[in-house]
């Protein structure tokens, strides 16, 4: 007996269901623009090259709203824009040097994190409830750290500044956990409300 897999529609597809290349391009560029705007919120920290930014929330929201494929493509477009020198990275910066710098691992993980959140939304409809959205956001955050922290460690080692695992976590993980939790809760409050407005709980 063939078992059918239940699939859910991302928020953007529900609002704009007709799939065309123009729609996909518009949504992907809109997603990259949202992340670029969120990157303007940037707070440098004196003890680490990794700033506090609004990017993470935007990346995960883009993944949830656009789905795995378009979310991934939107963040690829974002990286391409930054690599070309457009001021889309944290604090209005750009250039390939930023991708090759200490925060490059986090940047390169953006498409993966958006794709993961989008996949969780499509497969399990996690954006329909508070706890589900919270779980999806935290999973996306975890993936960012899984890629970003080893990259940061390699960069610090190359610069002769790696002081051990504890120092690495103090520079790239611990200071950001409270903000990530707040962002995840904000998304968990926002997305189910959006579905409620559409009458699709």
C-alpha positions as CSV (number, residue, x, y, z in Angstrom):
1,X,0.0,0.0,0.0
2,X,1.4,3.4,-1.0
3,X,1.7,5.9,1.9
4,X,1.1,9.5,1.0
5,X,3.2,12.1,2.7
6,X,1.3,15.1,4.0
7,X,2.7,18.3,2.7
8,X,2.0,21.9,3.8
9,X,2.1,25.1,1.8
10,X,4.5,27.9,2.8
11,X,2.9,31.3,3.7
12,X,4.1,33.0,0.5
13,X,2.7,30.3,-1.7
14,X,-0.6,30.6,0.0
15,X,-0.7,34.3,-0.6
16,X,0.6,34.0,-4.2
17,X,-0.3,30.5,-5.4
18,X,0.3,30.8,-9.1
19,X,3.9,29.6,-9.7
20,X,5.8,31.5,-12.5
21,X,9.4,32.4,-12.9
22,X,8.5,36.0,-12.3
23,X,6.8,35.2,-9.0
24,X,9.8,33.0,-7.9
25,X,12.2,35.7,-8.8
26,X,10.2,38.4,-7.1
27,X,9.9,36.4,-3.9
28,X,13.6,35.4,-3.8
29,X,14.7,39.0,-4.3
30,X,12.2,40.2,-1.7
31,X,13.6,37.7,0.8
32,X,17.2,38.8,0.1
33,X,16.1,42.4,0.6
34,X,14.5,41.6,3.9
35,X,17.7,40.0,5.2
36,X,19.7,43.0,3.9
37,X,17.4,45.4,5.8
38,X,17.7,43.3,8.9
39,X,21.5,43.3,8.6
40,X,21.4,47.1,9.1
41,X,20.7,46.3,12.8
42,X,24.2,45.5,13.9
43,X,25.8,45.9,17.3
44,X,29.6,45.3,17.4
45,X,30.9,43.6,20.5
46,X,34.4,44.4,21.8
47,X,35.4,40.9,22.6
48,X,34.5,39.1,19.3
49,X,34.5,39.8,15.6
50,X,30.9,38.5,15.4
51,X,28.3,41.3,15.9
52,X,24.8,41.1,17.2
53,X,22.5,41.6,14.1
54,X,18.9,41.2,13.0
55,X,20.0,38.9,10.2
56,X,19.2,35.6,11.9
57,X,15.5,36.4,12.5
58,X,15.1,37.5,8.9
59,X,16.9,34.4,7.5
60,X,14.7,32.0,9.4
61,X,11.5,34.0,8.6
62,X,12.4,33.9,4.9
63,X,12.8,30.2,5.0
64,X,9.5,29.7,6.8
65,X,7.6,32.1,4.5
66,X,9.1,31.0,1.2
67,X,9.7,27.3,1.8
68,X,12.8,25.2,1.3
69,X,13.6,25.9,-2.4
70,X,12.8,29.6,-2.6
71,X,14.2,30.3,0.9
72,X,17.5,28.6,-0.1
73,X,17.6,30.6,-3.4
74,X,16.7,33.9,-1.7
75,X,19.7,33.5,0.6
76,X,22.0,32.4,-2.3
77,X,20.9,35.7,-4.0
78,X,21.7,37.6,-0.8
79,X,25.3,36.1,-0.7
80,X,25.8,36.9,-4.3
81,X,24.7,40.5,-3.8
82,X,27.1,40.8,-0.9
83,X,30.0,39.1,-2.8
84,X,29.5,41.7,-5.6
85,X,30.1,44.5,-3.1
86,X,26.5,45.6,-2.4
87,X,26.1,46.8,1.2
88,X,23.9,44.0,2.4
89,X,26.0,42.4,5.1
90,X,26.0,43.5,8.8
91,X,26.2,47.2,9.3
92,X,25.8,47.9,5.6
93,X,29.0,46.3,4.4
94,X,29.7,44.1,1.4
95,X,32.5,42.4,-0.5
96,X,34.0,38.9,-0.8
97,X,36.3,39.7,2.1
98,X,33.4,39.6,4.5
99,X,32.5,36.1,3.3
100,X,36.1,35.0,3.8
101,X,36.3,36.7,7.2
102,X,35.5,35.4,10.7
103,X,31.7,35.5,10.2
104,X,31.9,33.8,6.8
105,X,30.7,30.5,8.1
106,X,27.5,32.0,9.5
107,X,26.9,33.8,6.2
108,X,27.4,30.6,4.1
109,X,25.1,28.8,6.5
110,X,22.2,31.2,5.8
111,X,20.9,29.3,2.7
112,X,21.1,26.0,4.6
113,X,19.3,27.4,7.6
114,X,16.5,29.0,5.5
115,X,16.2,25.7,3.5
116,X,16.0,23.7,6.7
117,X,13.3,25.8,8.2
118,X,11.4,25.8,4.9
119,X,11.6,22.0,4.8
120,X,10.2,21.7,8.3
121,X,7.4,24.0,7.4
122,X,6.6,22.0,4.2
123,X,6.8,18.6,5.8
124,X,5.3,19.2,9.2
125,X,3.5,22.6,9.1
126,X,5.5,23.8,12.1
127,X,4.7,27.4,11.4
128,X,1.1,26.8,12.2
129,X,1.6,26.7,16.0
130,X,3.7,28.5,18.6
131,X,5.7,25.5,19.7
132,X,6.2,24.2,16.2
133,X,7.5,27.6,14.9
134,X,9.8,27.8,18.0
135,X,11.2,24.4,17.3
136,X,11.8,25.2,13.6
137,X,13.6,28.5,14.5
138,X,15.8,26.9,17.1
139,X,16.7,24.1,14.6
140,X,17.7,26.8,12.0
141,X,19.8,28.6,14.7
142,X,21.5,25.3,15.6
143,X,22.5,24.8,12.0
144,X,24.0,28.3,11.8
145,X,26.2,27.5,14.7
146,X,27.2,24.1,13.4
147,X,28.7,25.8,10.4
148,X,29.6,29.2,11.8
149,X,31.6,28.1,14.8
150,X,34.1,25.8,13.1
151,X,34.7,28.5,10.4
152,X,35.3,31.1,13.2
153,X,37.7,28.6,14.9
154,X,39.6,28.1,11.7
155,X,39.8,31.9,11.1
156,X,41.0,32.5,14.7
157,X,43.6,29.8,14.3
158,X,44.9,31.3,11.1
159,X,45.1,34.7,12.8
160,X,46.9,33.1,15.8
161,X,44.0,34.1,18.2
162,X,42.4,30.8,19.0
163,X,42.4,30.4,22.7
164,X,40.6,27.1,23.1
165,X,37.1,25.8,23.0
166,X,35.9,27.9,25.9
167,X,37.2,31.1,24.3
168,X,35.6,30.1,21.0
169,X,32.2,29.6,22.6
170,X,32.5,32.8,24.5
171,X,33.1,34.7,21.2
172,X,30.7,32.9,18.9
173,X,27.9,31.2,20.9
174,X,27.2,32.2,24.5
175,X,26.6,36.0,24.0
176,X,24.1,35.3,21.2
177,X,21.9,32.7,22.8
178,X,19.6,35.1,24.7
179,X,19.0,37.2,21.5
180,X,18.4,34.0,19.4
181,X,15.8,32.8,21.9
182,X,14.0,36.2,21.8
183,X,14.1,36.1,18.0
184,X,12.7,32.6,17.9
185,X,9.9,33.5,20.3
186,X,9.1,36.6,18.2
187,X,8.8,34.4,15.1
188,X,6.8,31.9,17.0
189,X,4.3,34.6,17.9
190,X,4.3,36.2,14.4
191,X,3.9,33.2,12.0
192,X,0.9,31.5,13.6
193,X,-0.9,34.8,13.8
194,X,-0.3,35.3,10.1
195,X,-1.9,31.9,9.4
196,X,-4.7,32.9,11.7
197,X,-5.4,36.0,9.6
198,X,-5.7,33.7,6.6
199,X,-8.0,31.4,8.4
200,X,-5.6,28.4,8.1
201,X,-4.7,27.2,11.5
